[in-house]
Structure formats: C-alpha cells, structure tokens
Amino acid sequence: MHSFMHQNSWRAAAVLSAVAALSLSALPAQAVTSTVDLTTLTPNDLASTLLGAGVTASNVTYTGAPVASGTFSGGAASVGFDTGVILTSGSAAGAMGPNSLPNTTTANGLAGDADLTALSSVPTRDASVLEFDFTPNADTVYFEYVFGSEEYLEFVGSDFNDSFAFFVNGVNYATVDNGGVLEPITINNINPGSNASLYVDNPGTLNVEYDGLTTVLTFMAPVNTGVPNHIKLAIADGSDEVLDSGVFLKAGSFSTTPPAGPAKVTGGGKVAQSDGDVTLGTQVIRDEQGLRGNLQVNDHRNGARFHGHSVDSFSVTGSTATWTGQGRLDGADGYTFTATVADNRQGNSAKKGSADTVQIVIRDAGGAIVWENASLDLWGNVTVHQE
C-alpha cells in the first residue's frame, strides 16, 4: 500500500491526466466484456434491461454524463453474471478490463448528488443517477449487483470514499451488516479488513478494470403492492473526481421473485380470525450480507397496520422458521415482533394436508404484547427455503 503522501501525489497526477482519460475511454475496450453507453442507448433501455418478473416501469430519467452509464455483456467470469446495466462515476467503457491501470479516471466535470453526499458525509462529484417509477405485484423487490472501484485498496479508510445507493421510496436499501449495524456499501466497509468474505481483489486476474469488487450482492426492499413506487439508483465520486467506481446490475433481476440462495422465507396470505381477517406478507433472507427482511400485517378488523422493517435474529429448523425484528405499528416506531411460520405444504399451496401456519406477536417498547393472532392457519402460501 502506498503512503498517504504518495497517494495524494498519485491523485494529483490523475487529475492532470483526466483529459487524456476522457479520450482513451472512447477507444474499444480490450476485454471479453463490452459496453454500450447512453450516447447510443436511452434511459428507457437501461430500465428495460434491468426489469424482471412482476415489475413494470414508467417515467424513466437519467442524470449524468452519457458516457458514464449503459449496458454491458460478457461479464460472467469477471463480475459474476453475463449481462446487465452499468452505472459509473467515470465512463462505462473505462470499467472494462483487463486491469491494466491502477488509476483509471474519467472526469466528466459534473455535479454530485445531494442524497449521496448526505449518506456518505463527503462532497460528491460526477454523479450518475437512474430513476423511475415502478409497480410491483408483491410487497418486496430484489435485484443482484456488484460494486467495483479503482479506490481499492489504497484509499480504504480515507475520505476518498466513492458512494452509491439504491433508494426505494426515499430509503437506501443497498446496505451491509457491519457489526450489527446496516451501513451503506463503500470501499470502507467491504475490504479485506471489513466484511472480507464479500470482497474480491483484482490484481489483474479478472477481466475488469477495477482494482477491487464485491461479490454478487442481493438488493431487497419493501414496497407497496400494485401501486407506483419510486427507485433511484445513484453513484458518484467522493471528495474529488479522481479514480472511478461503478456498479453492475444484473439483467432481468429487478423482480418480485427472490434470487436463489440460502435461508429465506417468502410468502403470505390470509389468516382468518373469529371476528375478521388478517392479511400478511413477508420476506426474510440470511446470506453473507447479513439479515434483511420485512413483515407486513394488515388487520382488517380494526384497520391496524404493522410494518416490520428489520430483522434481528433468524433460525430455521426443518420446515419451520422463527425470526425477530423491529417495526412500526400504525406509523409509530418502537415495536418489536416475533414471527414463526411452519411450511407444512412445502411451498405448494395446492398440496393436501395440514395448512401452513403463521404466529405473529408484536410487543411495545416495554415488552407488553399489543397484538397477536389467535388462529394460525394460513389461506395462502409461505415457503421456508432451507439452507
């Protein structure tokens, strides 16, 4: 690792060479992967590439340099999936391999993004932002992505911390569990010293320009079913415009269908009580990024609504799963929940035999039970995806 003085000299030299990098980025990429940027494509093309089952999009906009974002192909061996959308703080073409330079920079001379500045606590520059409204057919959306940066590893722990975020209805859900706290994904919290299992070093072995990348990560966010929601996908340089970063988004993965992987619970339906109905939906996942999930409960007897927005613990035994978390009852914070489901029909709602069951207990800040369902049988389907 270079000394900090050497790093600053290096950054200064990269600033002076930014004009040259602009012209170089227009050259054909010497790589298996290829890119097509927004000098040829439209923002609608990017959204269409990203969309998968269960989601429709409208009102697509893009803010940033046309050369900074586009689509890519041939990325299976380098980023973990073959095709998709790329957003960068420099140029899409400049992200393609091989990793022949330690300081690839394309300075587009554009402004940063206020939301990213607030999230990262450093000034941002050269932002690329793709936004659109979307209507999902379920209460959770997913996609798969990889973050890469030329800031690795020399600037880990510094203020030169390029940032990106995926905001759904104003909340960033591109996070990683860092000591029990969900934090934005940056070079400062995914590296050999922090969440090392999510970091992939690239000394030149991967056919992509970035010096380091994450493993394939899963984005997961609660949404409002059947009505328009809003997503903002944004990336920007941190503190200065030197050294590019990019995020690769898997084609067709923005969906209401969870990706394959370990330890998940998905599903929902109606739980009939003696005096009326309760409907619910839930998604919870445990993987290398940590615990994430949500729980939606609508009590049609009295209009009460509960949104479990985080998961604190999760266990699976056979076809039964139990998890705890925190949430909001009728818009007020300070509540916890425990949910237990039994997948008696093994993910097949038409299967004969015992119904799936769901037990939900909601407590206030003092630990007192404020809501629970007496009847447990679910009219619907819940699936425990075993590890």
C-alpha positions in Angstrom: 0.0 0.0 0.0 1.3 3.4 -0.9 2.0 6.0 1.8 -0.7 8.7 2.1 1.6 11.3 0.7 2.3 9.1 -2.3 -1.4 8.6 -2.6 -2.2 12.3 -2.8 0.6 12.8 -5.4 -0.9 10.0 -7.4 -4.4 11.5 -7.2 -2.9 14.9 -8.3 -1.3 13.2 -11.3 -4.6 11.5 -12.1 -6.3 14.9 -12.1 -3.8 16.2 -14.7 -4.4 13.1 -16.8 -8.1 13.2 -16.7 -8.4 14.9 -20.1 -6.3 12.1 -21.6 -8.5 9.6 -19.9 -11.6 11.1 -21.5 -10.2 10.4 -24.9 -8.9 7.0 -24.0 -12.3 5.9 -22.7 -13.7 6.2 -26.2 -11.3 3.5 -27.5 -12.6 0.0 -27.9 -12.2 -2.0 -24.6 -9.6 -4.7 -24.8 -11.7 -7.2 -22.9 -14.1 -10.1 -23.2 -16.8 -7.8 -21.9 -18.3 -5.0 -24.0 -20.4 -1.9 -23.2 -22.9 0.3 -25.0 -23.4 3.7 -23.3 -26.0 6.4 -23.3 -24.6 8.1 -26.4 -26.4 5.2 -28.2 -29.0 3.9 -25.7 -31.8 5.7 -23.9 -32.6 5.7 -20.2 -35.6 3.5 -21.0 -33.3 0.9 -22.5 -31.4 0.7 -19.1 -34.7 0.3 -17.2 -35.9 -2.4 -19.6 -32.7 -4.3 -19.3 -33.0 -4.3 -15.5 -36.6 -5.3 -15.3 -37.7 -8.9 -14.4 -40.9 -10.7 -13.5 -43.6 -8.9 -11.5 -42.5 -5.3 -12.1 -43.4 -2.7 -14.7 -41.7 0.7 -15.0 -42.6 4.2 -16.2 -41.2 7.8 -16.0 -37.6 6.8 -16.5 -35.0 9.6 -16.2 -31.2 9.7 -16.2 -28.9 12.5 -14.8 -25.2 12.3 -15.6 -22.7 12.0 -18.4 -24.0 9.9 -21.3 -20.6 8.0 -21.4 -20.9 7.1 -17.7 -23.7 4.6 -17.9 -25.0 1.9 -20.3 -25.3 -1.8 -20.7 -22.6 -4.5 -20.6 -22.2 -8.1 -21.7 -19.7 -10.9 -21.3 -19.3 -10.3 -17.5 -19.9 -13.8 -16.2 -16.2 -14.5 -15.4 -15.4 -11.1 -14.0 -18.5 -9.8 -12.1 -20.5 -13.0 -11.7 -23.3 -12.5 -14.3 -23.1 -12.1 -18.0 -25.2 -9.0 -18.9 -26.8 -6.0 -17.3 -26.7 -2.3 -16.6 -23.6 -0.4 -15.5 -23.6 3.0 -13.7 -20.2 4.6 -13.1 -18.7 7.8 -11.8 -16.5 7.9 -14.9 -17.1 6.0 -18.1 -18.8 2.7 -18.8 -16.1 1.7 -21.3 -13.4 2.5 -18.8 -14.7 -0.2 -16.5 -13.9 -2.9 -18.9 -10.8 -5.0 -18.4 -8.2 -6.1 -18.3 -7.0 -4.3 -15.1 -4.1 -2.6 -16.9 -4.0 0.7 -14.9 -4.1 1.4 -11.2 -5.7 4.9 -11.5 -8.4 4.8 -14.3 -10.1 8.2 -14.2 -12.7 9.9 -16.4 -13.6 13.4 -15.1 -16.9 14.4 -16.5 -17.0 17.7 -14.7 -20.5 17.2 -13.4 -22.1 17.8 -10.1 -22.6 15.2 -7.3 -25.8 14.1 -5.8 -27.3 15.6 -2.6 -28.6 12.3 -1.3 -25.3 10.6 -1.8 -23.5 13.5 -0.1 -25.8 13.2 2.9 -25.4 9.5 3.0 -21.6 9.5 2.8 -20.8 12.7 4.7 -18.3 13.8 2.0 -18.8 16.0 -1.1 -19.7 14.1 -4.2 -18.9 14.7 -7.9 -19.7 13.2 -11.3 -22.9 11.6 -10.2 -24.8 9.1 -12.4 -28.4 8.7 -11.4 -31.1 6.4 -13.0 -34.6 6.9 -11.6 -38.0 5.5 -12.5 -41.4 4.7 -11.1 -42.4 1.0 -10.9 -45.4 -1.0 -10.0 -44.8 -4.4 -8.4 -47.2 -7.3 -8.0 -45.8 -8.2 -4.5 -44.6 -6.4 -1.4 -40.8 -6.9 -1.9 -38.4 -6.3 -4.8 -35.0 -7.7 -5.4 -32.0 -7.4 -7.8 -28.4 -8.6 -7.9 -25.4 -6.3 -8.2 -21.7 -5.9 -7.9 -19.8 -2.8 -6.8 -16.2 -2.1 -8.1 -13.7 0.7 -7.6 -10.3 2.0 -8.5 -10.2 3.4 -5.0 -9.3 -0.2 -3.7 -7.2 -0.8 -1.7 -5.1 2.3 -1.4 -7.9 4.6 -0.2 -9.7 2.3 2.2 -10.3 4.3 5.4 -10.0 7.7 3.7 -12.4 10.4 2.7 -11.9 9.4 -0.9 -14.9 7.1 -0.4 -16.9 6.8 -3.6 -20.5 6.1 -2.8 -23.6 4.6 -4.3 -27.1 3.9 -3.1 -30.3 2.4 -4.2 -33.2 4.4 -2.8 -36.7 2.9 -2.8 -39.3 5.4 -1.8 -36.6 7.6 -0.3 -34.8 4.9 1.7 -31.4 3.3 0.8 -31.6 -0.4 1.0 -28.1 -1.1 -0.6 -26.6 -1.9 2.8 -24.3 -4.4 4.5 -24.3 -5.6 8.1 -21.3 -4.0 9.8 -21.1 -5.2 13.4 -24.9 -5.4 13.8 -25.5 -2.0 12.1 -26.7 -1.8 8.5 -24.4 0.7 6.6 -24.1 1.8 3.0 -21.8 -0.2 0.9 -18.5 1.5 0.2 -14.8 0.6 0.0 -14.6 1.5 3.7 -16.9 -1.3 4.8 -16.2 -4.0 2.3 -12.5 -4.8 2.0 -10.0 -7.3 3.4 -10.4 -5.9 6.9 -14.2 -5.5 7.0 -16.7 -8.0 5.6 -13.8 -9.7 3.9 -16.0 -12.5 2.6 -17.8 -10.0 0.4 -14.5 -8.6 -1.2 -12.8 -9.8 -4.4 -9.3 -8.4 -5.1 -8.3 -7.9 -8.7 -4.6 -7.8 -9.2 -5.2 -8.4 -12.9 -6.8 -11.8 -12.8 -10.3 -10.6 -13.6 -11.3 -9.1 -16.9 -12.5 -5.8 -15.5 -10.6 -2.6 -14.8 -11.5 -2.0 -11.2 -8.8 -2.9 -8.6 -11.4 -4.5 -6.3 -15.0 -5.6 -6.4 -17.7 -7.0 -4.1 -19.1 -10.5 -4.6 -22.6 -10.7 -6.1 -24.8 -8.9 -3.6 -28.6 -9.1 -3.3 -30.7 -5.9 -3.0 -34.0 -6.3 -1.2 -36.6 -3.6 -0.4 -40.2 -3.5 0.9 -42.6 -1.8 -1.5 -46.3 -1.0 -1.9 -48.1 -3.7 -3.9 -50.0 -2.8 -7.0 -49.3 0.9 -6.9 -46.4 3.1 -8.2 -43.2 3.2 -6.1 -40.0 5.1 -6.9 -36.4 3.9 -7.2 -33.3 6.0 -7.5 -30.0 4.2 -8.5 -27.1 6.6 -7.9 -23.3 6.5 -7.8 -20.7 9.3 -7.5 -17.1 10.1 -6.8 -16.3 11.1 -3.2 -14.3 14.2 -2.3 -12.8 14.6 -5.8 -13.3 13.3 -9.3 -10.3 11.1 -9.3 -10.4 7.3 -9.6 -13.6 5.8 -11.0 -16.1 3.4 -9.4 -19.0 1.5 -10.9 -21.9 -0.7 -10.1 -23.0 -3.6 -12.3 -26.8 -4.6 -12.1 -27.8 -8.0 -13.3 -30.1 -8.0 -16.3 -33.7 -9.1 -15.6 -33.1 -9.3 -11.8 -35.2 -6.4 -10.7 -38.1 -8.6 -9.7 -40.6 -9.6 -7.0 -39.1 -13.1 -7.2 -36.2 -13.7 -4.7 -33.0 -14.9 -6.2 -31.7 -18.4 -5.4 -29.7 -18.5 -2.2 -29.6 -19.7 1.4 -32.1 -19.3 4.2 -35.1 -17.4 3.0 -38.8 -17.2 4.0 -41.2 -15.8 1.4 -45.0 -15.7 1.0 -48.2 -14.6 2.7 -51.9 -14.7 2.6 -54.9 -14.5 4.9 -55.2 -15.7 8.5 -58.9 -15.9 9.4 -59.8 -14.9 12.9 -63.1 -15.5 14.7 -64.1 -11.9 14.2 -62.5 -11.0 10.9 -59.5 -11.4 8.6 -55.8 -10.5 8.9 -53.6 -10.5 5.8 -49.9 -10.6 5.8 -46.8 -10.9 3.6 -43.2 -11.5 4.5 -39.7 -11.8 3.0 -36.6 -12.6 5.1 -33.2 -13.6 4.0 -29.9 -14.5 5.6 -26.8 -14.6 3.5 -23.2 -13.2 3.5 -24.6 -9.6 3.7 -26.4 -10.4 7.0 -30.0 -10.5 7.9 -32.6 -8.5 6.0 -36.3 -8.6 5.6 -39.8 -7.2 6.2 -43.1 -8.2 7.5 -46.4 -6.6 6.5 -49.5 -7.2 8.7 -53.0 -5.7 7.9 -55.7 -6.3 10.5 -58.9 -5.8 8.6 -61.0 -5.9 11.8 -59.7 -2.6 13.1 -57.6 -1.1 10.4 -54.3 -1.6 12.3 -51.2 -1.9 10.1 -47.7 -3.2 11.1 -44.5 -2.9 9.1 -41.6 -4.9 10.3 -38.7 -3.2 8.7 -35.6 -5.0 10.1 -34.6 -8.5 11.2 -32.6 -9.1 14.4 -32.5 -12.9 14.5 -33.4 -15.8 12.3 -33.4 -19.6 12.7 -34.6 -22.5 10.6 -35.4 -26.0 11.8 -36.7 -28.3 9.1 -39.7 -26.6 7.5 -40.2 -24.2 10.5 -38.6 -20.7 10.7 -38.6 -18.1 13.5 -37.3 -14.6 13.4 -37.5 -11.4 15.4 -37.2 -7.8 14.4 -38.2 -4.2 14.8 -41.1 -2.4 13.2 -43.7 0.3 13.1 -47.4 0.0 14.2 -49.8 2.4 12.7 -46.9 4.7 11.7 -45.3 4.7 15.2 -41.8 3.3 15.9 -40.6 1.4 19.0 -42.2 -2.0 18.4 -40.7 -5.5 18.1 -42.1 -8.7 16.7 -41.6 -12.4 16.7 -42.8 -14.4 13.7 -42.9 -18.2 13.5 -44.1 -20.0 10.3 -44.5 -23.7 9.5 -44.2 -24.6 5.8 -46.4 -27.7 6.1 -47.1 -27.8 2.4 -43.5 -27.5 1.3 -44.2 -24.4 -0.8 -47.2 -25.9 -2.6 -50.4 -24.1 -1.7 -52.5 -26.8 -3.6 -51.0 -29.7 -1.7 -53.4 -31.6 0.5 -52.8 -31.9 4.3 -52.2 -29.5 7.1 -52.2 -25.8 6.2 -49.2 -23.6 6.6 -49.3 -21.8 9.9 -48.2 -18.3 11.0 -47.9 -16.9 14.5 -47.0 -13.2 14.9 -46.5 -11.5 18.3 -46.0 -7.7 18.4 -44.7 -6.0 21.6 -44.3 -2.4 22.6 -41.1 -0.8 23.9 -41.9 -2.1 27.4 -42.2 -5.7 26.2 -46.0 -5.9 26.6 -47.9 -7.8 23.9 -50.0 -5.3 21.9 -51.1 -7.7 19.0 -51.1 -11.4 18.2 -53.1 -13.7 16.1 -55.2 -16.4 17.8 -55.9 -18.6 14.8 -52.8 -19.7 12.9 -53.9 -21.4 9.7 -52.8 -19.6 6.6 -55.0 -19.3 3.5 -52.2 -18.7 1.1 -48.6 -20.0 0.9 -45.4 -19.4 2.9 -42.2 -21.1 1.8 -39.2 -21.8 4.0 -36.3 -22.1 1.7 -33.9 -24.3 3.7 -30.2 -23.9 3.9 
